[in-house]
């Protein structure tokens, strides 16, 4: 049973931490939330599985270590680093700003060579998956055109 006394204001009962098997997710309703979108090859599954095994028995401390490992690995700039291209980075930034005040209130963002971080407060009845799809679908298609390439652009799961 969930103890709602310790949940953030605005958190609805069907939201919270969940795992789709690769990276943990948190959907907190109408509260500021931190998003990370990664370029498709920035974090190999084998690396994630190794960390998961190493931290599984450590409870909450293990989950914190796992998340820190993900962030540290991404910051090293592995993978294709498509976002290093100024035109692609500008496209991603424009997409974030486009959805501001339509689906969320955008507070801050940073575009790194192989991933993107942004802080946004979703509007009522807007789910994180809708936000992620709106940004990732458009930018993947347009970035691939800019880069004269085909195929997956973003990792399927945001963090």
Secondary structure, DSSP 8 states (H G I E B T S, - for coil): ---GGGS-TT--TT-EEEE-SSSEEEE-SSSEEEEEEEBTTSS-HHHHHHHHHHHGGGHHHHHHHHHHHHHHHHHTT-S--GGGSHHHHHHHHHHHHHHBTTTEEEEEEEE-SSEEEEEEEE-TT--HHHHHHHHHHHHHHHHHHHTT--S--B-SS--
